[in-house]
Amino acid sequence: MVNRRTTKSSMLTYAINSEGRLVHVDNVPNGNKCGCICPACKEPLIAKNQGKTKREHHFAHQSDEECTWAHESMLHLMAKEKIQEEFLTKDTFYIKYNYHSYCSHSKECNKSKYSGECFNIKYCQYNLKDYYDSCEQEKVYDNIKRRSDLKIFSSTHPERKPIYIEFCVTHASDVEKLHSDNKIIEILIDSEESINSIINEGGINSSRAMFYNFKDSDYQNNNISCKVEFVRYILYKSGKSHCSRDVCDCKNITRTNNALYEVLFHTFASLDVGEYARYLGYQKFRINNCLVCKNYVLRYDGNGYICKMYKSLQIPKYEPHDTSRATTCKCFTLNVEEMENELKNGCRWPYTVLE
């Protein structure tokens, strides 16, 4: 075995005495007379508790060789004993976590993916002593062949589902445990202070623990509304269309007056959906519009569009263009290739058609 230096943060300050109990180094005789063994390898220890400061007091192996898992095993045993004692001797032992109450339409609503505000958070705490009266170490789970660090249960209501506690120092619980449909609290333990903080706070907080198979959310909140941004595409009977950004309350999205067809794209980028929206409207109603005409192209200088057939149509080259004139234009030619590409590739943003 290789000698290892021990840092103060990983010193062995607790060990197992001759009665099998976990004891602090300051509560045993100094030196080899301490009668303690390592909680991991079970080798005899020497107590070094005559130093000038308490921080320096610790156990060391008599062989002068350090055990790799000594500190981890010590923390594990400390957590089990102290948390069990806290539960059994106090009238209150709380679990505390955030409860999310989502809008009742969240699962099927595209808007919720972009608003990020479709839920309320309530900080909940429950006194486990109101439901349970017993806590034991190293008890087998009810439905799997695994042992728990602690099992909290009710001796008077055996039908009540127990709560299992697992302490994670360096190794998390295995997947079979966490997905066994049992109520499990996995607590991160990295020091004596982290154990004492549970005692001082009077229970387990979600800031240092993961809660599995607890009810921590619902989708029954009908009182939530929020402002959402989207791109609104409008097609009118005249053939004119409009595509622009909009914002409104998620529960009060109204249709535009006189709109023949209206689509809400759940994105902020109108340029990403403009062409797709035009062809979506054309495919449904077959109303000619210059915006879907092959002859309506971007000007060479990039300042707007121009109709390539302006001479044949005898219209001014750069006049302000009413795109709905295509409904009676003899030169209208649908841009079939562009339409097929747009509709084939689809829209990468979800959208809602307002009926």
Sequence and secondary structure as in RCSB ss.txt:
>XXXX:A:sequence
MVNRRTTKSSMLTYAINSEGRLVHVDNVPNGNKCGCICPACKEPLIAKNQGKTKREHHFAHQSDEECTWAHESML
HLMAKEKIQEEFLTKDTFYIKYNYHSYCSHSKECNKSKYSGECFNIKYCQYNLKDYYDSCEQEKVYDNIKRRSDL
KIFSSTHPERKPIYIEFCVTHASDVEKLHSDNKIIEILIDSEESINSIINEGGINSSRAMFYNFKDSDYQNNNIS
CKVEFVRYILYKSGKSHCSRDVCDCKNITRTNNALYEVLFHTFASLDVGEYARYLGYQKFRINNCLVCKNYVLRY
DGNGYICKMYKSLQIPKYEPHDTSRATTCKCFTLNVEEMENELKNGCRWPYTVLE
>XXXX:A:secstr
       GGG B EEE TTS EEEGGGS SBGGG  B TTT  BEEEE  SSSGGG EEEETTS   TTHHHHHH
HHHHHHHHHHHHHH S  EEEEEEEEEETTTTT STHHHH   EEEEEEEEEGGGT  EEEES B SSSS B SE
EEE SS TTS  EEEEEESSS   HHHHTSSSEEEEEE  SHHHHHHHHHHTEEETTSEEEES   EEEEE S  
 EEEEEEEEEETTS EEEEEEEEETT     TTEEEEEEESSS GGGTHHHHHHHHHHHH    GGGBTTEEE T
TSSSEEETTHHHHT  TTS   GGGGGG TT  B HHHHHHHHHH  SS EEE  
